[in-house]
Amino acid sequence: MNALPTVYFYDQGVEARDFTDEIVVGLSKTQKTLSPKFFYDEKGSQLFTEITRQPEYYPTRTETQLLRDHSSEISQLIGEDFLLIEYGSGSSEKIRILLDSLRPSLYAPLDISRDYLAQAAEALGREYPWLEVHATCVDFTVDFELPFESEKRHVSFFPGSSIGNFERSDAMEFLSRIRSLVGADGGLLIGVDMKKDINVLNEAYNDKSGVTADFNLNILEHINREYGANFDLGRFRHEATYDVAQGCIQMFLVSTCDQSVSVAGHNFQFSDGEKVHTENSHKYTVDEVLGMAVDAGFSRAKTWLDEDELFGVFYLYSE
Ligand SMILES: C[S@@+](CC[C@H](N)C(=O)[O-])C[C@H]1O[C@@H](n2cnc3c(N)ncnc32)[C@H](O)[C@@H]1O
């Protein structure tokens, strides 16, 4: 007889939380800013999955191949009988590559995109009936505790170079929070996008089909729907360029005319050409990742790179 899938779902208050203040504060700055977490409503999550399939977007296929090529070594390093916590699990595609060899006792995906997370957890539970899934809808940029108890060793998985969305000092702090959560005898398997040829980077964030542009613009649609705004998507355009000095792709929405927009009763003026910052995607060297890991309290690391050194997967030991 087949085991029945066991899927639990927890909401850490994301649904009830009002992000209006955060949006208003961001748009009131001299450099208008919207946090990248607002990309991810259900449509945003779907568009991100579509981005990963674009020929220019090398990170997903490169990271996926690294995980495939090294899955047995990764499993050996991680060991047995542990709780696996994935940060920003999205469609939970990448963990499928490792599940059969890793065989975690429990899998805990964390994501801010509620419905997408719930669907992904259900689908995973059906596909892997032996796996106990504890999915949590949470904003992982604020302090949180896992909503369930487990005596098992904790290991985290943070793929997709989402660490690159944090400013460098914040990235180190975030890693140190993961280090505290996994504690001694745990670890973190993390995927990080490497510094490389500028053209490769610029093309990856400006795909010819315009999916990244749609993804960027969807942040306005999300805010219109959830936060009572009246952005006209036809009056903004996508821009993404690599800033060499900062070592990051900077993504903006550029106003294409002088205009006024209302957000939750607050009025904001945009001049023609004015940019709203939506995302940074920092790129790293191997030494920068390892330095940050040590600063965050991890003791040792194992590194895997593809032959073109586009992307790195690191297992960071917490001892
Ligand atoms: C770049 S996607 C990566 C998805 C997947 N892990 C991958 O590697 O393809 C980022 C994921 O993190 C989630 N996310 C973004 N900001 C978040 C936040 N503040 N708290 C929790 N999840 C967040 C998004 O919903 C999305 O699923």
The ligand as an ORCA input file, in Angstrom:
! r2SCAN-3c Opt
* xyz 0 1
  C      14.603     34.216     -7.312
  S      13.274     33.214     -6.774
  C      14.103     31.666     -6.539
  C      13.169     30.489     -6.573
  C      13.851     29.128     -6.417
  N      14.413     28.974     -5.080
  C      14.926     28.945     -7.430
  O      16.082     28.798     -7.049
  O      14.619     28.914     -8.638
  C      13.069     33.815     -5.160
  C      12.046     33.068     -4.310
  O      12.092     33.602     -2.986
  C      10.792     34.004     -2.577
  N      10.971     35.215     -1.770
  C      11.405     36.432     -2.196
  N      11.476     37.297     -1.173
  C      11.088     36.598     -0.068
  C      10.950     36.940      1.318
  N      11.238     38.163      1.752
  N      10.525     35.987      2.175
  C      10.235     34.714      1.737
  N      10.340     34.338      0.432
  C      10.762     35.273     -0.450
  C      10.021     34.263     -3.857
  O       8.632     34.117     -3.689
  C      10.625     33.243     -4.805
  O       9.962     32.018     -4.747
*
